[in-house]
Amino acid sequence: MIKTSQLQADTAVFSMTVGAGDYYLGKVSAGQTFRILDLEGNQAADTLFYSAANPSERYSATDTIREQGNVYLTAGSILRSNENRAMLEIVADTCGRHDTLGGACATESNTVRYDLEKRCMHACRDSWMLAIAEKPEYGLSKRDISHNINFFMNVPVTEAGGLSFADGISAPGKYVELKALMDIYVLISNCPQLNNPCNAYNPTPIEYLVWNT
């Protein structure tokens, strides 16, 4: 569902550009709204969410999909935790659909899916590990890397029940906006994937903005 936002970039209390293949880890307080902006189009932002009060409570694809009865996310979707509590609500979305099933690239999956020589290529799981290593104060570790959302990524479910990685459906300037329903940590890998069309084989920057709403 397409829904535009009334928030203006010049009123954001925080903004930063996350470069192609780079990462971000930060806190969003309950009531704040943040936007992930696809600057050049067809970029995938692999994202994890945690309760800031207790990071063992985290975004759950299983609970979210079950409660909303849909494997895709868009405006109106409530993101739920592994304790089935509401964590965030998507309040604006100009892309229209976001993936919950495709998972994140790793050196191991690059090897299995593509070729042995692809193993050394950078991957989202590496980005997450670098982010949590650089900010130990967040109390996250490798065991906390679990279900993620692929914002802007197009992963159709086939008639046979499988998944396919297809060309992106985003475009320059498309965004998704979420309101925090509890204090949360946001962990983003701006996907470096060069082997499938999730970002048109060309990783590009995204912008991350936060408002007090």
C-alpha positions in Angstrom: 0.0 0.0 0.0 1.5 3.3 -1.1 1.3 6.0 1.6 3.3 9.2 1.6 4.7 11.1 4.6 4.2 14.6 5.8 7.6 14.8 7.5 10.2 17.1 5.9 13.9 16.2 5.9 14.9 19.6 7.2 13.0 19.0 10.5 14.8 15.6 11.2 16.7 15.5 14.5 19.2 13.1 13.0 20.2 12.1 9.5 23.1 10.2 7.9 24.0 8.6 4.6 24.9 4.9 4.8 27.3 4.2 2.0 27.0 1.2 -0.4 27.9 -1.9 1.5 28.2 0.1 4.8 26.2 -0.3 8.0 24.5 1.5 10.9 23.6 0.7 14.5 21.7 3.2 16.7 18.8 3.7 19.1 15.3 5.0 18.4 13.1 6.0 21.3 9.4 5.1 21.6 7.4 7.7 19.7 10.2 8.6 17.3 9.8 8.0 13.6 12.6 7.1 11.2 12.9 6.8 7.4 15.0 4.6 5.3 15.4 6.4 1.9 16.5 4.6 -1.3 18.6 7.3 -2.8 19.4 5.8 -6.2 16.9 3.0 -6.5 16.8 -0.8 -6.3 19.1 -0.9 -3.2 18.3 -3.5 -0.4 18.5 -2.5 3.3 18.8 -5.6 5.4 17.5 -4.6 8.8 17.2 -6.0 12.4 15.4 -4.6 15.4 15.9 -5.2 19.1 14.2 -4.0 22.3 16.6 -1.6 23.8 15.4 -2.6 27.3 16.2 -6.3 26.6 17.9 -7.1 23.3 17.0 -10.8 23.6 13.5 -9.5 22.6 13.9 -8.9 18.9 11.9 -8.6 15.6 10.3 -11.9 14.7 9.3 -12.6 11.1 7.3 -15.6 12.3 5.1 -13.6 14.7 4.8 -10.6 12.3 3.7 -12.8 9.4 1.3 -14.8 11.5 -0.4 -11.8 13.0 -0.8 -9.8 9.8 -1.5 -12.8 7.5 0.9 -11.6 4.8 4.5 -12.3 4.1 5.2 -8.8 2.8 5.4 -5.5 4.7 4.0 -2.1 3.8 2.1 0.8 5.3 0.0 -0.3 8.2 2.1 -3.4 9.0 2.9 -3.9 12.7 6.4 -5.4 13.3 6.2 -7.8 16.2 8.8 -9.3 18.5 9.6 -12.9 19.5 7.4 -12.2 22.5 4.6 -11.2 20.1 4.7 -7.6 21.2 4.3 -4.7 18.8 7.7 -3.1 18.2 7.1 -0.8 15.2 4.5 0.4 12.8 5.2 1.2 9.1 3.5 4.6 8.9 4.5 5.6 5.4 5.8 3.6 2.3 6.3 4.7 -1.2 7.8 1.4 -2.4 4.7 -0.7 -1.6 6.3 -4.0 -0.6 9.2 -5.3 1.5 10.6 -8.8 1.9 10.5 -10.8 5.2 11.6 -14.2 3.9 14.8 -13.9 1.7 17.2 -13.6 4.6 20.6 -11.9 4.5 23.6 -12.7 2.4 26.6 -14.4 4.1 30.0 -15.6 2.8 28.6 -19.1 3.2 25.5 -18.5 1.2 27.5 -16.6 -1.5 29.6 -19.8 -1.9 26.6 -22.1 -2.0 24.4 -20.0 -4.3 27.1 -18.6 -6.7 30.7 -19.9 -6.6 33.5 -20.8 -4.4 35.4 -17.7 -5.5 32.5 -15.5 -4.2 33.1 -16.6 -0.6 35.6 -13.7 0.0 33.0 -11.1 -1.1 31.6 -8.9 1.6 28.1 -9.8 2.9 25.4 -8.4 5.2 26.2 -10.7 8.1 29.8 -9.4 8.0 28.4 -5.8 8.2 26.2 -6.6 11.2 29.1 -8.3 13.0 31.3 -5.2 12.4 28.6 -2.9 13.7 28.1 -4.8 16.9 31.8 -5.2 17.4 32.3 -1.4 17.1 29.5 -0.6 19.6 29.8 -3.2 22.5 27.7 -0.9 24.7 24.6 -2.2 22.9 25.2 -5.6 24.3 24.7 -7.5 21.1 26.6 -10.5 19.9 26.6 -13.1 17.1 23.8 -15.0 18.7 21.5 -12.0 18.3 21.7 -12.1 14.5 18.4 -13.6 13.5 15.3 -12.8 11.3 15.8 -9.7 9.3 13.7 -7.5 6.9 14.9 -6.7 3.5 13.5 -3.2 2.8 13.1 -2.5 -0.9 14.0 -6.1 -1.9 11.7 -8.0 -4.3 11.5 -11.7 -3.4 8.4 -13.2 -5.0 7.0 -16.5 -3.6 6.6 -18.9 -6.5 3.5 -21.1 -7.1 5.6 -24.1 -5.9 6.2 -22.3 -2.6 9.8 -21.4 -3.3 11.5 -18.0 -3.4 13.1 -16.1 -6.3 15.3 -13.1 -6.2 13.9 -10.7 -8.7 14.7 -7.2 -10.0 13.9 -4.5 -7.5 10.6 -2.6 -7.5 12.0 0.5 -5.8 13.3 3.6 -7.5 15.3 6.7 -6.6 13.7 8.6 -3.8 11.4 5.8 -2.6 11.3 5.4 1.2 9.8 3.5 4.1 9.0 5.1 7.4 8.5 3.4 10.8 7.3 4.6 14.2 8.9 3.0 17.2 6.3 1.6 19.7 9.1 0.9 22.2 12.7 1.9 22.7 14.6 -0.1 20.0 18.0 -0.6 18.5 18.1 -0.4 14.7 20.8 -2.5 12.9 21.1 -1.9 9.1 23.4 -3.5 6.5 23.2 -1.5 3.3 23.5 -4.7 1.2 26.8 -5.1 -0.7 25.4 -8.0 -2.8 26.8 -8.1 -6.4 25.6 -11.6 -7.4 21.8 -11.2 -7.7 19.5 -8.4 -8.9 18.3 -7.3 -5.4 20.2 -4.0 -6.0 20.6 -4.2 -9.7 24.1 -5.6 -9.3 25.2 -2.1 -8.2 25.1 -1.3 -4.5 24.2 2.3 -3.8 23.8 4.6 -0.7 20.7 5.0 1.5 19.8 7.8 3.8 18.6 7.3 7.4 16.6 10.1 9.1 14.9 10.3 12.5 12.1 12.7 13.8 10.6 13.4 17.1 6.9 12.9 16.4 
